[in-house]
Amino acid sequence: MQTSINQIVLCTVLSLSLLLSMIPVPSAAGGIVTTSDALTLESQDPRTTLEAWLQREDVAQELTALGVSPEMAWARVQALSPDEVAAMAERIAEMPAGSGVIEVLGVTFLVLLILHLTGVLKVFR
């Protein structure tokens, strides 16, 4: 009796392993990356989007008016997780060109809130 159960289990395991071995496994393909391709990939980094946004004159003036230096804001952007950077870059990319003061203040508030929550800057008492 024990032998037949062992045989059934063995046959089942072997059958399943045979079926699983037939599933195609995707293979990786390698190739040469040209300089222009590498620069294109590098320019898609969300941190560069945020850096360009923080270097804008109107954003720097707004941050300075709120008491945050652009250098401090950039240091905080460097400390953000990749998910947070991607979310902020996406919000900036979704804003229309020539966006109004309300949008700039909203993003500035978000930056200040992050700075406050991490203890870098005490904005809200």
C-alpha positions as CSV (number, residue, x, y, z in Angstrom):
1,M,0.0,0.0,0.0
2,Q,2.8,2.4,0.9
3,T,4.6,1.7,-2.3
4,S,1.7,2.6,-4.5
5,I,1.2,6.0,-2.7
6,N,5.0,6.7,-3.2
7,Q,4.7,5.7,-6.8
8,I,1.7,8.0,-7.3
9,V,3.5,10.9,-5.7
10,L,6.6,10.3,-7.6
11,C,4.7,10.1,-10.9
12,T,2.8,13.3,-10.1
13,V,6.0,15.2,-9.2
14,L,7.8,14.0,-12.3
15,S,4.8,14.9,-14.5
16,L,4.6,18.4,-13.1
17,S,8.3,19.0,-13.5
18,L,8.1,17.8,-17.1
19,L,5.2,20.1,-17.8
20,L,7.0,23.0,-16.1
21,S,10.2,22.4,-18.1
22,M,8.2,23.0,-21.3
23,I,7.2,26.5,-20.4
24,P,9.3,28.9,-22.5
25,V,11.6,31.1,-20.4
26,P,12.3,34.6,-21.8
27,S,15.9,35.1,-22.5
28,A,17.9,38.3,-22.1
29,A,19.3,39.9,-25.2
30,G,22.4,42.1,-25.0
31,G,23.6,44.7,-27.4
32,I,25.8,47.7,-27.8
33,V,24.4,50.9,-26.3
34,T,25.4,54.0,-28.3
35,T,26.2,57.3,-26.6
36,S,23.0,59.0,-27.8
37,D,21.0,56.1,-26.4
38,A,22.8,56.3,-23.0
39,L,22.2,60.1,-22.9
40,T,18.5,59.6,-23.7
41,L,18.2,57.1,-20.9
42,E,20.1,59.4,-18.5
43,S,17.9,62.3,-19.4
44,Q,14.8,60.4,-18.3
45,D,15.9,60.4,-14.7
46,P,13.2,62.1,-12.6
47,R,15.9,63.8,-10.4
48,T,17.1,65.8,-13.5
49,T,13.5,66.9,-14.0
50,L,13.3,68.1,-10.4
51,E,16.7,69.7,-10.6
52,A,15.7,71.7,-13.7
53,W,12.5,72.8,-12.0
54,L,14.4,73.9,-8.9
55,Q,16.9,75.9,-11.0
56,R,14.1,78.0,-12.5
57,E,14.2,81.6,-11.4
58,D,10.6,81.9,-10.4
59,V,10.8,78.7,-8.3
60,A,14.0,79.9,-6.6
61,Q,12.4,83.2,-5.8
62,E,9.3,81.5,-4.4
63,L,11.4,79.2,-2.2
64,T,13.5,82.1,-1.0
65,A,10.4,84.1,-0.2
66,L,9.2,81.2,1.9
67,G,12.5,81.0,3.7
68,V,13.9,77.9,2.0
69,S,17.2,78.1,0.1
70,P,17.2,76.3,-3.3
71,E,20.3,74.4,-2.1
72,M,18.4,73.1,0.9
73,A,15.5,72.1,-1.3
74,W,17.9,70.3,-3.7
75,A,19.5,68.5,-0.8
76,R,16.1,67.3,0.3
77,V,15.3,66.1,-3.2
78,Q,18.5,64.1,-3.1
79,A,17.3,62.4,0.1
80,L,13.9,61.4,-1.3
81,S,13.2,57.8,-2.2
82,P,13.0,56.9,-5.9
83,D,9.2,56.6,-5.6
84,E,8.8,60.0,-4.1
85,V,11.1,61.6,-6.7
86,A,9.0,59.9,-9.5
87,A,5.8,61.1,-8.0
88,M,7.0,64.7,-7.7
89,A,8.5,64.7,-11.3
90,E,5.2,63.3,-12.6
91,R,3.2,66.1,-10.9
92,I,5.6,68.7,-12.3
93,A,5.3,67.1,-15.8
94,E,1.5,67.2,-15.6
95,M,1.4,70.9,-14.9
96,P,0.6,73.0,-18.0
97,A,3.2,75.3,-19.4
98,G,3.0,78.7,-17.8
99,S,1.1,77.4,-14.8
100,G,-0.2,79.8,-12.3
101,V,0.8,80.9,-8.9
102,I,-1.5,78.3,-7.2
103,E,0.3,75.4,-8.7
104,V,3.7,76.7,-7.8
105,L,2.5,77.3,-4.3
106,G,1.1,73.8,-4.1
107,V,4.4,72.2,-5.1
108,T,6.3,74.5,-2.8
109,F,3.9,73.5,0.0
110,L,4.6,69.9,-0.8
111,V,8.3,70.5,-0.6
112,L,8.0,72.4,2.7
113,L,5.8,69.7,4.1
114,I,8.4,67.0,3.3
115,L,11.1,69.1,4.8
116,H,9.0,69.6,7.9
117,L,8.1,65.9,8.3
118,T,11.7,64.8,8.0
119,G,12.8,67.3,10.6
120,V,15.1,69.2,8.2
121,L,13.1,72.4,8.6
122,K,10.6,73.5,11.2
123,V,7.9,75.3,9.1
124,F,4.7,74.5,10.9
125,R,4.6,75.0,14.7
